[in-house]
Amino acid sequence: MKKIISSTFLFFIVFSAISQEVMTPERLWNLGRVSGVGLSIDNQSVVYGVTKYDITTNTSKTEYYSIPLSGGEATRVNDPNTLVKDNKLSPDGTFKIYHKRVKIHSISGSDYYPELDKSQVQIYNDLMYRHWDTWADGSFDHIFMSKSDGSEEIDIMKNKTFKCPTSPFGDESDYIWDTKGRRILYVTKTKAGVAYASSTNTDIFSYDLNTQTTTNLTKGMMGYDNSPAFSKYGILGWLSMSTEGNESDKNDIVISDRYGQKNLTADWDGTVDEFKWSEDGKEIFFVAPKGGEKHLFSVNYPGKSKKTPEVRQITKGQFDITGIIGQNGKSLVVTRTDMNHAKEIFIVNLADGGMSQLTHVNDSLYDSIALSKVEKRMIQTTDNKQMVTWVIYPPNFDPAKKYPTLLYCQGGPHGALSQFYSFRWNFQLMAAQGYIVVAPNRRGMPGHGVEWNQQISKDYGGQNMQDYLSAIDTMAKEPYVDSDRLGAVGASYGGYSVFYLAGIHNKRFKSFISHDGIFNWRSMYGTTEELFFVNWDIGGPYWEKDNAAAQQSYTKFNPIELVEKWDTPILIVQGGKDYRVPIGQGLEAFQAAQVLGIKSRLIYLPEENHWVLSAQNGIVWQKEFFRWLRETL
């Protein structure tokens, strides 16, 4: 009997130890990354991809699967395109559309001097000589049409110095057929040089197959216009921002029918991420940030009615809807995440918002580790508003203990701090290493009304910095937070926030980590590629001495002007191919910290852009992140 009891007890101990494993960088990078391809042609299954990274070989591989919407086992698919409708084929199957690069401008030394074919020279006469992580080579992506067998190819953008898909994040959704196969619609930005760098104005063009003429459908609409999509009845809808130069303007759904154009979400106090027409064409489903989460909404198509379209929230809960795959009758197939789980595919009941999980790619890993508690707290700001703040606790959290705590500073600055699951800034991983993470929805984030979203522009070092401090000061009063071991971390605008907080924190923090952060607004203006961002958000160029908003950004809100107050260890990370926040920002900050005698370290990633995309680089990034915190916090 004793032997049985001992064996049982031993099994319990071993089982408990196994169940108490936590997330590690290696486990994070071994997760399968799910992406929806589409519903099958018969509308009974969903086709999806699962990308997995091999850390040893530093490569990734995507495999495709099909799973019935009714549930069951997934089946491996060799070619997903055989199961889903090919939207690049014309409705009658006669023609297909695609994009490929066309060389138009001379850029290289050998373009100008063919006999010097081993020269390594690039010659530019205008701006946009580089974008995101790529230098211009004189080529442009154009839309081509051919017969379905590949014959009779036509460049419908011939001789145009425009790009479709748009750079740097455009894809095949930038060009579509109309419902009758008579027109090809495509998104492009027609400006060039300084005008291109200073503008967000994209337009939707329509190419008529019969007349071979092109019409601008959004002429006079000066912000981003993109994501065109037709209802089954041929009603065109698209996403539209109204203000030129403001990349984070309110994003609305606009439709065009025989009654004219109508903004369906104009009176709704929010901004749209993406949308999809319903099967019957009577409503549009869309995803939008709401209260620190991202949810599914619908808005009715009004037809000739002059009534204000009604927006309805369909899903509710502590999670993010991250994409819409398709509709099957009274259900919608979507992808979903939360701070403890990577993306999986779910089915939404459109009547009541109820959800059921369809894919379970990563269940076995999550079942083997202890998960974090994620709490939504409302924190009062210095101007007496209530701010959503996510607090992520270590697995097996014990309120009787004290924990080092990290203030997470979100990038963007207009990026939603929702229930996202990042493979770099992963809150589950941070908490698993024993840190409490405080992630405030400070001013500038969508999901809390347009005014809250827009307030941050030209006020980078103002109210939102006080929002950060309100969040960490409130949490520092909790008995389980070690107020002597506080850190601040972030990337992009979050990296700027860290550099700025380093000059104003008044000894709150013991450690800082800044990744691709803005350190010096003057050199940032002189080297970043998309000028519309700095023109709108900080007010304009540094030489406009009578521009009060700009001068405040270059002085009061400029981290370099506060560097003499730095007194805290700082880790600085910089991507070599980051042209949005170029390399000089990180190098200037590191050099200043070193000369000041502050404990500091530079992590340089020569082949990474504004993100970290390589598996081994990502692992090193995370190991260095936590090594720094162990040393300084």
N, C-alpha and C positions, 0 to 999 in steps of 0.2 A: 504493500500500500504506500509506504514511504517513497519507494522508487517511482511509482506512478505519479504521486504528488510532485516529487522533485522534477520529473520529466515535464510534467505539465507546466510547472513554474518556470522551468528553463525555456520552454517553448514560448511562454508569455513574454519573458524578458526579450528573447530574440525577436519575436514578432513586433513588440513595442519599439525596439531599436530600429527595425526596418521601417516601420510606419512613421518614425520620427525623422527620416531623412528630409533634407531641405533642398531647395533649388540651388544649383551651382552654375557657373558659366558654361561648363561642358554640357550639363543637362539641358540648359536653355538652348544651346546651339544644336542639340540633337532632336529638338522638337520638330515635328512635321508642320510645315507652313501651308495652310489650306487656302486655295483660291478657287472661286467659282468660275466655271467656263460657261455654263448655260443649261437650260432645260433641254431634254431630248426632243427630237422632232415630234414624237407622239405625246409629249408633255407629261409623261409618266415617271420620268427619272431626272435626276440632276447629275450633270457631269462636272467633275472638279479635279483640280490638280493638287498634289502634295509635293512640296519641295523639301528636300532634306540635304543638309550640308555634311560633307565628309571633312572633318577637322584635319585628319592626317594628310589628305591630298589637297586640301584647301579648295575644294570644288563643290558644286551643288548639282543635284539631279532632280528633275521633276517627273513624277509618274502620274498617270491619269486614271480616274475611276468613274464608275457609274453606279449610282445607288437608287433604288426605287423610292419614290416619294412616300410610299406606304411603309417604308422601313425595310430592314433586312440586311443582307450581306452586300458589301460593295464588290463590284467586279472590275478587274483590271482592264483598261482600255488602251490599245496600241495607238490609235489615232482618234483623238476626241472630236476632230472635225467631221468624222463620218456620222456622228450621233446627234450633233446639234445643227440647227439651221445656219447656213453660210450667208450672213447678212451682206457679204461683199458681192454676191451674185445678184444680178438684176432680178426682179420678181418673176420674169418669164424664163430665167436661166440663160439668156443669150449672152450677156456681158458680165464681166467681173471688173472690180476696181481694186487698186492696190497702190502702195506708194514705194518710190525708190529715189535714190539720190541722183541729182543732175548737176554737173559741173557748169558753173556760169561765170564766176569771177576768177581772175588771175590773182593768186595770193603768194605762192611759193617762188623762190628764186628761179627754179627750173621752169615755172610757168612763163616767166618773162625771158629767161635765157636758157632755152632747151639744151644748149650745148654744155651747160653747167649742171648736169643732172645729179651731181653728188653734193651740191650746195645745200646747206641747212639754213635757209633764210625765209622769213615770212614778212610780207610787205602789206601794210594796211593804210588806208586812206580815210577811214571813218571808224566810228565806235561799233560796238558789238563784235569786236575782234575775238572775243571769247565769251562763252556763256555757260554758266553752272560749273562744268568740269571739262569743257572741250573748246579748243581754239578753232576759229573759223578757217575752213580750207577752200572757200569759194563754192562749195556745193550746197544745194537746197533740196529738201525732200519735196517731191511733186506727186500729184495724184495722176495715175495712169488708168486708162480704160482699154480693155481689149475684148475680143470675143472669148467665150469661156474656154476655148481650146488654146488661147494665148496668142492668136493671130490678130493682125490689124491693130497694133498698139497705138494709142493716142495719148500724148501728154496734154491733159486738159488745162494745165497751168504753164504752157509753153512760154519760155522767155521771161517768165515772171520771177522776180527776186523775192518771192514769198516762200514760206515753208508750211507744209501740211504733211504730217502732224506738226503742231506748234511746238516750239522749243521752250523749256527742256523736258516737259512732262506730258506732252501730247501723245496720243496713241490712235489706234484705229477707230475709236469713237469720234474722231475729228472729221470723218467723212462717211457719208451714208447715201443710200438711194432714197428717192421718194417712193410712195406706195405704188405708183404706176410704172416706175422704171423709166420715166421720161426726163428726170433731172438727177444730177448728183450735187449734193450739198457738202460743202467743206468749210472748215474753220481756218482762218489764217490772220496774220498781222501784216498789214501792207506797208507799214512805215519802214524806214531804213535809217541806219546810222544813229546820230544823236536823238532823232525823233523816236526811233525804235526803243532806244535805251530809256527814254523818258516817258513812254506811254504804255498803258495797259490795254489799249484799244484793239481788240480782236473783233473780226466781223465774220458773219456767215454768208458765204457766196453760193449762188445757185448756177450750175452749168446746165444749159438746155441742150440735150442731145440732138434735137432736130435743127436748131438754128446755130448751134456751136457758139452761142453767146453766153456771157457770164453777167449775173446781176447781183449786186450787194443787197441782201435782204435786211440788213441791220444798219443801213446808212443813217448817220446822225445819232446812233446810239454809241456813246463814246467810251464805255468801260469794256470789261470782258464780256463777250457774247460767245457762248460755246455749248457743247453737248446737245446738238440738235437731235430731235426724235419725233417721229410721226405717230399719231394714233392710228387705229385700224381704219378710220374714216378720212385719213389724210390731213388731219389738223397738226400743224407744226408747233412744237414746244421747244424751248431752250432755256438755258440759264443765262442771266444777264445781271451785270453790275452797271450802275448808271454813271459813276464818276470816273473820268479818265485820270489815271495816275494812282488811284487808290486800289491796291491789289487785294485789300481786305474789306472792301465795301460790302454792303448788304447784297447778298446773292438771291435773286428772285427768279420765279418761274414765269416766263412770258410765253403767250401763245399767239398764233396768227391764224385767223380763219376768214371767212367771207364777210364777217362783221368788223374786221379790223384787228388791231393788236390789243391785247389786254394783259396786264400784270396781275397774275392770280394771287400773289403773296404780298402785294404792295402794302396792305393794311395789317399784315401779320408781323409782330415784333420779333423777328428772328431771321436767320440766314440759312439758305439751303445748301447742302453738300452735293446731293445727286438726286435724280428722279427717274421714274419709269411710268409710262402710260398703263392704265388698267386694260384688261383684255377687251372690255366693252367700250373703251374710249370715253367713259363718262366721268372719270376722275384720274388724278395723277397721284401716285405714291412717291413720297420723298423722305430722305434722311436728313436730319438737322440736329445740331447741338441743343440741349435743353437741360439747364440746371446741373451741369457737371456730368452729363451723360449724353449719348446720341440715340435718338429714337426715331421710330417710323411714324410718319404722318401721311395724311391724304388731303387733297383739295379737289373740290368738284370742278368739272369743266362746265362753265355757265352757258355756253352757246350764245344765243342772242339776248339772254337775260342781262339786265343791267345791275342786278343785285351783286353785292360783294360776295365773292366766292368764300365758302366756309372751309376753314382748316380744322382738321380733326386729328388729335394725337391717338395713335393706335396702340403702341407699346408703352409700358411703364416698368421700371425696375432698375436695379443697380447693375447696368450693363450698357454696352454700346452696340447698336446696329451699325455694322461697318460697310454693308453693301447690299444691293437688291439684285438677285439673280433672275427671278422670274415669277410669274403668277400661274397658279393652277386652281381655277375656279375660285372658291372662297378662301384660298390660302395663298400666302406669299412666301417664297423661298429666299432667305437672307443669310448673311454671315453675321456672326456676333462674337464679341469678346467681353472679358472683364479683366480686372487687374490680377486675377489669379489664373486666367485661362487664355491661351492663344485662340486664334480664330477657328471656329467650327461653323457648320451649316445647320441652320434651324428652319423650322416651318412655323409661320405666324398665322393664327386664326384671325382673319380680317374683321370678324364680327366683334370679338372681345379682346384681341391682342394677346391671347394665350399663345405660348410657344412650346414646341417640342424639339429636342435635339435630334438631328438626323445623322450626322457623322460623329465619330468618336475616335479621331485619329490619335489623340494624345491622352486618352483616358488612363492608359496603363501607367504612364509616368506620373500624372497628377495623383492617381490613387496610391502611389508609393511614397509620396512626400507630404509633409505637413504644410498646410496652406496658411496664408496670412489672413488676419481679420482686417477688413477694409471698412472704414467708418466715414460716413459723410457728416461733417460738422458745420454748423453755421457760426461764423466768427464776425464780431462787430468790428468795422473799420473805423479809422479816425474821423471819417465824415458821417458816422452813424448809419452805415448801411450794413446789410447782412451778406457775408461772402461765403460761398460754398468752399469748403476746404476738405480735401481728402486726407485722411490719416491712415497709414498702412502700418500695422503692428507686426513685429516678428512672430513667426510660428511659435506656438506654445507660450504666448505672451503671459508674463506674470506681473500683475500690477503692483506687487510688493517690491519688485526690483526697479532699478534705475537704468535707463537705456540711453546711449548716445543717439542723437536725433539729427536728421538731415532736412534742411529746407530745400525743396526742389523748386527750381525756377524754370518755368516753361518757356520754350522758344516761340517764334512766330514774328512779332509778339502777339499775333492774333490767333494763334493755334489753340484749339479747344483742349482744355485739360479735363478729359472725360475718362471713361472706363477703358482706355486704350491699353494694349498689350504690346510694349516695345521690346525689340530684341537687343536694344542697347540700354536705354533708360528704363530698365525693367524694375518696377517697384517691388515685385515679388522677390526678385533676386537680392535687392538691397535689404529688404526686411529679413530675408533668410540669413544674412550675415550678422544679424543682431542689431539692426538700426531701425528706429521708428522714422518713417518718412512723412513729412508734412508738405502737402501739395496744394497750395491755395489757388483758387480761380480768381486771381487778381484782375484789376482793370485791364481791358484789352482783349479779353477772351469772349468768344461767342457763346450763346446759350443762356444769356442773362439779360437779353434785350439789346437793341441796336446802340443805345446810348452808352451802356457799359462797355460794349465791344469797341466803340470808336473813341472813347475818352483818351486812350493812351497816346494817340498820335500827337506829336509835338510836345508831349509831356512825359518823356521817357524816364526821367529821374524824379518825377513828381508823385502823384497819388498812388501809382502802382507800387512804388518802392515802400510807401507807408503801408500798403496792403500786405506786402511780404512781411514787414516787421510786426504788423498786427497779428499775423498768423503764428509766427514763431514765438512772439512774446506771450501770446495766450497759451500756447501749448507748453511753453517753458514753466508755467505755473503748475502743471500737473505733477503729482508726486513721483510718477514713474519716468519722467523726463529728466535726464541729467543735464541741468542747465549750464554746467561747466564743460559740457562736451557737445556743442552745437556746431554743425557744419552747413555750408551753403553750396549747392552744386547746380550746374545747368549748362546748356549748349545754345549757340546762336544768340537770340535775344536773351535767353537764360544765361549764356556766357557773359554777355554784356552786363546783365543784372549782377552777376557775381563780381565782376570787375568794379562795378559802381558801389555795390554794398561793401566791398573791401575798403572803400574810402569813407563810408558813413556809418558803419555798423556799431561804432562805439564799444568795441571789445565784446560784442555778443558772441561772435563766432570764433572757433579755434582752428578751423580749417576751411579752405575754399578749393573748389574744382571748377575750372572754366574751359569749355570745349568750343572752339571756333567762335569765340565771343568778340564783340566789337570793343576795342580799347581806345581808339583815337578816331573821332569822327572826321577830322580833316583828311587823314590818309585813307580812311574808309571811303569818303566821297571821291577821292582821287583814283581809287582802284577797283571798287565794286562795279559789276557789269550792268545791273539793272538800276538805273538812276531814279526811276519812278519811286522806288522804295525809299531812298534817302530824301528825295524831294518832298514826298508826301509826309513821311513819318517824322523827319527831323526839321523840315521846313524849307530846305533848299541849300544852295552852295555856300561855302564858307566865306566867299568874297562879297556876299551881299550884306554890307555893314548896316544897312537900314532895315534889314529883315529881322525883327525882334525875335520871332520864333526860332529862326535858324541860329541866331547868335546865342540864344539861351542854350540850344543843343550843343554848340561848339564850346561853350564855357561851363555853365552851371551843370549841365547834364553829360559832360564829357569825362569818362573815367580817368583819362590821362591828366586832367586838371586836379584830380584828387589823390594822385599816386603818392604824394609826400606823406599822406596819412595812412598808407598801408603799413600794417604791423603784424600780419597773420600769414602763416604758411599757405602757399598757393600752388596748385598743380595746374599747368596750362597745356591743353591739347590742341594741336593744329593739323588740319589736313592740307597736304601740299597741292591738291587739285581743287581746293575750295576757292572758286572765283566770286562767290557771293560775299563771303567774309574772308578776304584774301590773307595770305600767309603773313604779311607784315603785321597784322593785328596781334597774332599770338607771339611773334618774335619781339615786337616792341614791349609787350607786357612782361615777357620773361626777362628781357634785358633789364627793364626797370627794376623788377623784383631782385634780380641778382646784384645789381649795383647798389641797391638799398640794403643788401645783406639779409634779405628775407629768405627763409627756407623756401625753396621753389624747385620745381622740376618741369622740364619740357618733354612732352610726348609728341613726337613728329611722325606723321603718317603720310609719307610722300606720295603714295598712289591713291589715297582716299580723298573724296570730295567733302561736301558739307556733312556727310554721313560716314558711317563705317560699314562697308558692305562685305568685306572679306571675312571668312570664318576665323582664320587664325589671327588676323588683326583685331577682330572683335573679342576674341578670347584674351589676347594680350591687353586690350583696352580695359576689360573688366578686371583682370588680375591687377593691373596697375592702379585702377580706381580704388580697389579695396586695400591694396598695399599702402597707398598713400593715406587712406583713412586710418589704418592700423598705426601708422607712424605718427600721425598728427592729432588724432581724435581719441 
